[in-house]
Amino acid sequence: MIHEVDEGLRRLLVEGGVQESGVELVFDAPTREWSAKRNAPAVSVFLYDIREDVARRRTGSAEEHDGDGVVVGWRGPPRWFQLTYLVTAWTNRPQDEHRLLSDVLRCLVRTDVLAPRLLTGSLAELGLAVGLDVSGPGSGGPSASDVWSALGGELRPAVDVRVTAPLRGEHTPAGPPVTDGLVVRSAPSATPGAEPEDVRRLRYEGAETRDGFAAARARREPASRRRRRGSTTR
């Protein structure tokens, strides 16, 4: 899911024209070493915090069916996570950096939910809203100064972007349907000359036995021909 959120943000910024004029869009950590090797204008979208939105956690599971309506498994509810990105602009002059960061901010603030065309993979399949919060109140994660200290660089202007996205629930496959009939065998008689043991097949007629079970698939009469016990035929 994380890489799909990355791709959604990349597509959003590309549509907003951030990559025009040779600006490079990267998801690298803006460390001191990275900035020293940079030789072109760049926008860094660095993921630095992941937290579950526990208020949206749910339990239970839902059935999954194939094309014939047969249950093939169960799927748990999605878990929601907040992914926080540090978005920075990098050029040779502060004025150009501020202008580029303004373009990024303008592109982000006009988007509250990523459009379906921007989503890929499981995010597109789930069809749930992926929300954006730009430079809003903090969610209890690391402060900007802590992030820059961990990166080993100097404090720079940056835009915090929080994306709330679903992680698809776990899939539990269903076992194959039971198609074998039950065979009942009576115990062999201890009396000399007695008849062989009695074999009775329950429910399925005409089925060959294999290891005590009938191998033929059950054949049910059409609903129009079945009637409840004790009812009369009209």
C-alpha positions as CSV (number, residue, x, y, z in Angstrom):
1,M,0.0,0.0,0.0
2,I,2.8,2.4,0.8
3,H,4.3,2.3,-2.7
4,E,0.8,2.9,-4.1
5,V,0.5,6.0,-2.0
6,D,3.9,7.1,-3.3
7,E,2.6,6.6,-6.9
8,G,-0.6,8.5,-6.2
9,L,1.4,11.5,-4.9
10,R,3.8,11.4,-7.8
11,R,0.9,11.4,-10.3
12,L,-0.7,14.3,-8.5
13,L,2.4,16.4,-8.5
14,V,3.1,15.6,-12.2
15,E,-0.4,16.6,-13.1
16,G,0.2,19.9,-11.2
17,G,3.2,20.7,-13.4
18,V,5.8,20.2,-10.7
19,Q,8.2,18.3,-13.0
20,E,8.1,21.1,-15.7
21,S,11.3,23.0,-16.4
22,G,13.5,20.0,-15.6
23,V,12.5,19.7,-11.9
24,E,13.3,16.2,-10.6
25,L,10.7,14.5,-8.4
26,V,12.2,12.0,-5.9
27,F,11.3,10.1,-2.8
28,D,14.8,10.0,-1.3
29,A,15.6,11.2,2.2
30,P,17.1,14.7,1.9
31,T,20.2,13.9,3.8
32,R,23.4,16.0,3.7
33,E,25.0,13.4,1.4
34,W,22.0,13.5,-1.0
35,S,22.0,17.2,-1.2
36,A,25.7,17.4,-2.0
37,K,25.2,15.1,-5.0
38,R,22.2,16.9,-6.4
39,N,22.9,18.8,-9.6
40,A,19.4,19.8,-10.8
41,P,16.3,21.4,-9.2
42,A,14.4,18.8,-7.2
43,V,11.4,18.2,-5.1
44,S,11.9,15.6,-2.3
45,V,8.8,13.8,-1.0
46,F,10.2,11.9,2.0
47,L,8.1,9.5,4.0
48,Y,9.1,9.7,7.7
49,D,6.2,8.5,9.8
50,I,3.6,5.8,9.6
51,R,0.8,5.5,12.2
52,E,-2.4,3.5,12.4
53,D,-5.7,5.4,12.8
54,V,-7.0,3.1,15.5
55,A,-10.3,5.0,15.7
56,R,-11.2,3.4,12.3
57,R,-10.2,-0.2,13.2
58,R,-12.9,-2.7,12.7
59,T,-13.3,-6.5,13.3
60,G,-15.1,-9.3,11.5
61,S,-14.8,-10.6,8.0
62,A,-16.8,-10.7,4.7
63,E,-17.3,-13.6,2.3
64,E,-15.6,-13.6,-1.1
65,H,-17.3,-15.4,-4.0
66,D,-16.3,-16.6,-7.4
67,G,-18.2,-16.1,-10.6
68,D,-20.6,-18.9,-9.7
69,G,-21.4,-17.5,-6.3
70,V,-19.4,-20.1,-4.4
71,V,-17.6,-18.9,-1.3
72,V,-13.8,-19.0,-1.9
73,G,-12.6,-17.3,1.2
74,W,-13.1,-14.5,3.8
75,R,-11.5,-11.0,3.8
76,G,-11.0,-9.0,7.0
77,P,-11.8,-5.3,7.1
78,P,-9.1,-2.8,5.9
79,R,-6.8,-1.1,8.4
80,W,-6.3,2.6,8.0
81,F,-2.9,4.3,8.3
82,Q,-1.6,7.8,8.3
83,L,1.5,8.3,6.2
84,T,3.4,11.6,6.8
85,Y,5.7,13.0,4.2
86,L,8.2,15.9,4.4
87,V,8.1,17.8,1.1
88,T,11.0,20.1,0.3
89,A,12.3,22.0,-2.7
90,W,16.0,22.1,-3.7
91,T,17.6,24.6,-6.0
92,N,20.7,26.8,-6.0
93,R,18.9,30.0,-4.7
94,P,16.4,30.4,-1.8
95,Q,14.1,32.5,-4.0
96,D,13.8,29.7,-6.5
97,E,13.3,27.1,-3.8
98,H,10.4,29.2,-2.3
99,R,8.8,29.6,-5.7
100,L,9.0,25.9,-6.4
101,L,7.7,25.0,-2.9
102,S,4.8,27.4,-3.6
103,D,3.9,25.5,-6.7
104,V,4.0,22.3,-4.8
105,L,1.8,23.8,-2.0
106,R,-0.7,25.1,-4.5
107,C,-1.0,21.7,-6.1
108,L,-1.5,19.9,-2.8
109,V,-4.0,22.2,-1.0
110,R,-6.5,21.9,-3.8
111,T,-6.8,18.2,-3.3
112,D,-8.6,16.7,-0.3
113,V,-9.0,13.2,-1.7
114,L,-6.8,11.5,-4.3
115,A,-8.9,11.0,-7.5
116,P,-9.5,7.4,-8.6
117,R,-7.4,8.0,-11.7
118,L,-4.4,8.6,-9.5
119,L,-4.8,5.3,-7.6
120,T,-3.2,1.9,-8.5
121,G,-3.1,-1.6,-7.2
122,S,-5.0,-2.4,-4.0
123,L,-6.0,1.2,-3.5
124,A,-7.8,1.2,-6.8
125,E,-9.4,-2.2,-6.2
126,L,-10.8,-1.2,-2.8
127,G,-12.4,1.9,-4.1
128,L,-12.1,3.7,-0.8
129,A,-11.2,7.4,-0.3
130,V,-7.6,8.2,0.2
131,G,-7.5,11.6,2.0
132,L,-4.8,14.3,2.1
133,D,-4.1,16.8,4.9
134,V,-1.6,19.4,4.0
135,S,0.3,21.2,6.9
136,G,-2.6,20.6,9.3
137,P,-2.3,20.0,13.0
138,G,0.2,17.5,14.1
139,S,-0.7,13.8,14.7
140,G,1.8,13.1,17.5
141,G,4.7,12.2,15.2
142,P,8.2,13.6,15.2
143,S,8.6,17.3,15.0
144,A,10.3,19.0,12.0
145,S,13.4,19.8,14.0
146,D,13.7,16.1,15.1
147,V,13.4,14.9,11.5
148,W,16.1,17.3,10.3
149,S,18.3,16.4,13.2
150,A,18.0,12.7,12.3
151,L,18.7,13.5,8.6
152,G,21.9,15.3,9.6
153,G,21.0,18.5,7.8
154,E,20.0,22.0,8.5
155,L,16.4,23.1,9.1
156,R,14.7,24.1,5.8
157,P,11.2,25.2,4.8
158,A,9.0,22.1,4.2
159,V,5.4,21.1,3.7
160,D,4.0,18.3,5.8
161,V,1.6,16.0,3.9
162,R,-0.5,13.4,5.7
163,V,-2.1,10.7,3.6
164,T,-4.8,8.5,5.2
165,A,-5.0,5.2,3.2
166,P,-6.4,1.7,3.7
167,L,-4.4,-1.4,4.0
168,R,-6.4,-4.3,2.6
169,G,-7.5,-6.9,5.1
170,E,-6.0,-10.4,5.2
171,H,-7.5,-13.1,3.0
172,T,-8.4,-16.5,4.5
173,P,-9.1,-19.1,1.7
174,A,-12.0,-21.5,2.0
175,G,-11.5,-25.2,1.7
176,P,-12.9,-27.2,-1.2
177,P,-16.6,-28.0,-1.0
178,V,-17.6,-31.4,0.3
179,T,-18.7,-33.7,-2.5
180,D,-18.3,-37.2,-1.0
181,G,-21.2,-39.1,0.4
182,L,-21.2,-40.9,3.7
183,V,-21.1,-44.7,3.8
184,V,-22.3,-46.6,6.8
185,R,-21.0,-50.2,7.4
186,S,-22.4,-52.5,10.0
187,A,-19.9,-54.6,12.1
188,P,-19.2,-58.1,10.7
189,S,-21.1,-60.9,12.4
190,A,-19.2,-63.3,14.6
191,T,-21.6,-66.1,13.7
192,P,-20.1,-68.7,11.3
193,G,-21.9,-68.7,7.9
194,A,-23.5,-65.3,8.5
195,E,-24.1,-62.9,5.6
196,P,-21.4,-60.4,4.6
197,E,-21.5,-57.0,6.4
198,D,-24.2,-54.7,5.3
199,V,-23.2,-51.5,3.4
200,R,-25.5,-48.6,3.3
201,R,-24.9,-45.4,1.4
202,L,-26.5,-42.3,2.8
203,R,-28.0,-39.6,0.5
204,Y,-26.1,-40.4,-2.7
205,E,-27.2,-43.3,-4.9
206,G,-25.1,-45.1,-7.4
207,A,-21.7,-43.8,-6.0
208,E,-18.7,-46.0,-5.8
209,T,-17.0,-46.1,-2.4
210,R,-13.5,-45.1,-1.8
211,D,-11.9,-45.5,1.7
212,G,-15.4,-45.5,3.3
213,F,-16.7,-42.5,1.4
214,A,-18.8,-42.1,-1.7
215,A,-16.9,-40.4,-4.5
216,A,-19.8,-39.2,-6.6
217,R,-21.1,-35.6,-6.3
218,A,-24.4,-35.1,-4.7
219,R,-27.4,-34.9,-6.9
220,R,-30.3,-32.9,-5.6
221,E,-33.8,-33.1,-7.0
222,P,-35.1,-29.8,-8.5
223,A,-36.9,-27.7,-6.0
224,S,-40.2,-28.3,-7.8
225,R,-40.0,-32.0,-7.1
226,R,-39.0,-31.8,-3.4
227,R,-41.6,-31.5,-0.6
228,R,-41.6,-31.5,3.1
229,R,-42.2,-34.6,5.1
230,G,-45.9,-34.9,6.0
231,S,-47.1,-32.6,3.2
232,T,-49.5,-33.8,0.5
233,T,-49.0,-33.6,-3.2
234,R,-51.4,-31.5,-5.1
